[in-house]
Amino acid sequence: MRIALAATLALLLAGCGKLDREHYEQLKMGMNYDEVATILGKADRCDDVLGTSSCIWGKEKKNIQVKFIAGKAALFSSEGIN
């Protein structure tokens, strides 16, 4: 039971560890969602509007946001990452 709990905790912490400057700097213009998800993991939220998609990894005070146009990363922003 303790091993399963420790493994679950490690997985949760590993996901949080991707919201940092090192991972943010790996993002490149033209990447598709799957390529970005390989670097950051699954997005916490994506909103689609008129052929664009805006995805956020993280929470309000610490996040990375990627805007996709025609399925390709076009704009990046971050808040509270080191």
C-alpha positions in Angstrom: 0.0 0.0 0.0 2.8 2.4 0.9 4.6 1.7 -2.4 1.4 2.5 -4.4 1.0 5.7 -2.5 4.6 6.7 -3.0 4.4 5.9 -6.7 1.2 8.0 -7.1 2.8 10.9 -5.3 5.9 10.7 -7.5 3.7 10.8 -10.6 1.8 13.9 -9.4 5.0 15.7 -8.5 6.6 14.8 -11.8 3.7 16.5 -13.7 4.1 19.7 -11.6 7.9 19.6 -12.3 7.3 20.3 -16.0 6.1 23.9 -15.3 9.5 25.5 -15.3 11.7 27.6 -17.5 13.6 24.6 -18.9 10.5 23.0 -20.3 9.0 26.3 -21.5 12.2 27.0 -23.5 11.8 23.7 -25.3 8.6 24.9 -27.0 8.9 26.0 -30.6 6.7 27.8 -33.1 4.9 25.3 -35.4 4.7 22.4 -32.9 1.4 20.6 -32.8 -0.5 19.8 -29.6 1.0 16.3 -29.3 4.5 17.6 -29.6 3.8 20.2 -26.9 2.1 17.6 -24.7 5.2 15.4 -25.0 7.2 18.2 -23.3 4.5 19.5 -20.8 2.1 16.6 -20.4 -1.6 16.8 -20.9 -3.1 20.3 -20.8 -5.3 21.2 -17.8 -7.6 23.1 -20.1 -8.1 23.9 -23.8 -10.6 26.3 -25.3 -11.4 26.2 -29.1 -12.7 29.3 -30.8 -12.9 29.9 -34.6 -10.1 27.6 -35.7 -7.8 28.5 -32.8 -7.1 26.7 -29.6 -5.7 28.1 -26.4 -4.3 25.5 -23.9 -3.2 26.0 -20.4 -0.9 23.9 -18.3 -1.0 24.7 -14.6 -3.1 26.9 -12.4 -3.9 30.6 -12.2 -0.6 31.8 -10.5 1.8 29.3 -12.2 1.1 28.3 -15.8 2.2 28.0 -19.3 -0.2 28.9 -22.1 0.1 28.0 -25.7 -2.1 29.3 -28.5 -2.5 27.1 -31.6 -3.6 28.5 -35.0 -4.5 25.9 -37.6 -3.2 23.2 -35.2 0.3 24.8 -34.9 1.8 26.6 -31.9 1.9 30.3 -32.6 2.0 32.1 -29.2 3.5 31.2 -25.9 3.2 32.8 -22.5 4.0 31.9 -18.9 3.3 33.1 -15.4 5.1 32.3 -12.2 7.5 29.7 -13.6 11.2 29.7 -12.7 
